[in-house]
């Protein structure tokens, strides 16, 4: 009868290219692009176009609602390895774009 019990398992050689590809995808900057508040149709189109520009590393069909807060997006961002947050807002006087580095990085505001 063959011997039964625990034996040392042989390890298979690891492909170096797969390891490099995994670390590159983890280190690639990713972003959420969203709009806040009541914005017009032009800003909605701008958000859609900006998502297409950032497409390989952006959530294209990110769903937003009135009840979502920025903290909700930041909490989910860590799970999806998101490093940047781009927000568009509009007032009567101007349109603003905020670019934030997550989780505690600097924030740039463009008018």
C-alpha positions as a Markdown table, in Angstrom:
| # | Residue | x | y | z |
|---|---|---|---|---|
| 1 | Unk | 0.0 | 0.0 | 0.0 |
| 2 | Unk | 1.2 | 3.5 | -0.7 |
| 3 | Unk | 2.3 | 5.7 | 2.2 |
| 4 | Unk | -0.4 | 8.1 | 3.3 |
| 5 | Unk | 0.0 | 11.2 | 5.3 |
| 6 | Unk | 1.3 | 14.7 | 4.9 |
| 7 | Unk | 4.1 | 15.3 | 2.5 |
| 8 | Unk | 6.0 | 18.3 | 1.4 |
| 9 | Unk | 4.4 | 19.8 | -1.6 |
| 10 | Unk | 6.5 | 20.7 | -4.5 |
| 11 | Unk | 6.3 | 24.3 | -5.4 |
| 12 | Unk | 5.9 | 25.3 | -9.0 |
| 13 | Unk | 8.1 | 27.9 | -10.6 |
| 14 | Unk | 6.4 | 31.3 | -10.6 |
| 15 | Unk | 6.3 | 33.2 | -13.9 |
| 16 | Unk | 8.0 | 36.6 | -13.4 |
| 17 | Unk | 5.9 | 38.3 | -16.1 |
| 18 | Unk | 2.7 | 37.5 | -14.2 |
| 19 | Unk | 4.1 | 39.0 | -11.0 |
| 20 | Unk | 5.2 | 42.2 | -12.8 |
| 21 | Unk | 1.8 | 42.5 | -14.5 |
| 22 | Unk | 0.0 | 42.1 | -11.2 |
| 23 | Unk | 2.1 | 44.8 | -9.5 |
| 24 | Unk | 1.8 | 47.2 | -12.4 |
| 25 | Unk | -2.0 | 46.9 | -12.3 |
| 26 | Unk | -2.0 | 47.5 | -8.6 |
| 27 | Unk | 0.2 | 50.6 | -8.9 |
| 28 | Unk | -1.6 | 52.1 | -11.8 |
| 29 | Unk | -3.5 | 55.3 | -10.9 |
| 30 | Unk | -7.3 | 54.9 | -11.0 |
| 31 | Unk | -9.9 | 57.5 | -10.6 |
| 32 | Unk | -13.6 | 58.2 | -9.9 |
| 33 | Unk | -15.2 | 61.0 | -11.9 |
| 34 | Unk | -18.4 | 62.3 | -10.5 |
| 35 | Unk | -20.7 | 65.4 | -10.3 |
| 36 | Unk | -22.0 | 67.0 | -7.2 |
| 37 | Unk | -25.2 | 69.0 | -6.7 |
| 38 | Unk | -27.5 | 70.3 | -9.4 |
| 39 | Unk | -25.6 | 70.6 | -12.6 |
| 40 | Unk | -26.8 | 71.3 | -16.2 |
| 41 | Unk | -26.7 | 69.1 | -19.2 |
| 42 | Unk | -23.4 | 70.5 | -20.3 |
| 43 | Unk | -21.7 | 69.5 | -17.1 |
| 44 | Unk | -23.3 | 66.0 | -17.4 |
| 45 | Unk | -21.8 | 65.7 | -20.9 |
| 46 | Unk | -18.4 | 67.0 | -19.6 |
| 47 | Unk | -18.4 | 64.3 | -16.9 |
| 48 | Unk | -19.2 | 61.6 | -19.5 |
| 49 | Unk | -16.5 | 62.8 | -21.8 |
| 50 | Unk | -14.0 | 63.1 | -19.0 |
| 51 | Unk | -14.7 | 59.5 | -18.0 |
| 52 | Unk | -14.1 | 58.4 | -21.6 |
| 53 | Unk | -10.8 | 60.3 | -21.6 |
| 54 | Unk | -9.7 | 58.5 | -18.4 |
| 55 | Unk | -11.3 | 55.3 | -19.6 |
| 56 | Unk | -8.7 | 52.5 | -19.2 |
| 57 | Unk | -8.4 | 53.3 | -15.4 |
| 58 | Unk | -11.7 | 54.9 | -14.6 |
| 59 | Unk | -15.2 | 53.7 | -13.6 |
| 60 | Unk | -17.2 | 54.4 | -16.7 |
| 61 | Unk | -20.6 | 53.6 | -15.4 |
| 62 | Unk | -20.3 | 54.9 | -11.9 |
| 63 | Unk | -23.8 | 55.4 | -10.4 |
| 64 | Unk | -24.4 | 58.5 | -8.3 |
| 65 | Unk | -27.5 | 59.5 | -6.3 |
| 66 | Unk | -28.5 | 62.5 | -4.2 |
| 67 | Unk | -27.9 | 60.4 | -1.0 |
| 68 | Unk | -24.3 | 59.5 | -1.8 |
| 69 | Unk | -21.7 | 61.6 | 0.1 |
| 70 | Unk | -18.1 | 62.0 | -0.7 |
| 71 | Unk | -17.2 | 59.9 | 2.3 |
| 72 | Unk | -19.1 | 57.0 | 0.6 |
| 73 | Unk | -16.9 | 57.2 | -2.5 |
| 74 | Unk | -13.7 | 57.4 | -0.4 |
| 75 | Unk | -14.7 | 54.4 | 1.6 |
| 76 | Unk | -15.3 | 52.3 | -1.6 |
| 77 | Unk | -12.1 | 53.7 | -3.3 |
| 78 | Unk | -9.7 | 51.8 | -1.1 |
| 79 | Unk | -11.4 | 48.5 | -2.1 |
| 80 | Unk | -11.0 | 49.2 | -5.8 |
| 81 | Unk | -7.4 | 50.7 | -5.5 |
| 82 | Unk | -8.7 | 54.2 | -6.6 |
| 83 | Unk | -6.1 | 56.9 | -6.1 |
| 84 | Unk | -7.8 | 60.0 | -7.4 |
| 85 | Unk | -11.2 | 61.6 | -7.2 |
| 86 | Unk | -12.4 | 64.2 | -9.8 |
| 87 | Unk | -15.6 | 66.1 | -8.9 |
| 88 | Unk | -17.5 | 68.6 | -11.1 |
| 89 | Unk | -19.8 | 71.2 | -9.5 |
| 90 | Unk | -21.6 | 74.2 | -10.9 |
| 91 | Unk | -22.8 | 77.5 | -9.4 |
| 92 | Unk | -24.5 | 80.4 | -11.1 |
| 93 | Unk | -21.2 | 82.1 | -11.5 |
| 94 | Unk | -18.8 | 79.3 | -12.5 |
| 95 | Unk | -18.1 | 75.6 | -13.0 |
| 96 | Unk | -15.6 | 74.0 | -10.7 |
| 97 | Unk | -13.4 | 70.9 | -11.0 |
| 98 | Unk | -11.8 | 69.4 | -7.9 |
| 99 | Unk | -9.0 | 66.9 | -8.2 |
| 100 | Unk | -8.2 | 65.0 | -5.0 |
| 101 | Unk | -5.6 | 62.5 | -4.2 |
| 102 | Unk | -7.0 | 59.7 | -2.0 |
| 103 | Unk | -7.1 | 59.0 | 0.9 |
| 104 | Unk | -5.5 | 62.1 | 2.5 |
| 105 | Unk | -3.7 | 63.8 | -0.3 |
| 106 | Unk | -3.8 | 67.4 | -1.5 |
| 107 | Unk | -6.8 | 68.8 | -3.4 |
| 108 | Unk | -6.6 | 71.0 | -6.4 |
| 109 | Unk | -9.6 | 73.3 | -7.4 |
| 110 | Unk | -10.0 | 74.7 | -10.9 |
| 111 | Unk | -12.6 | 77.3 | -11.7 |
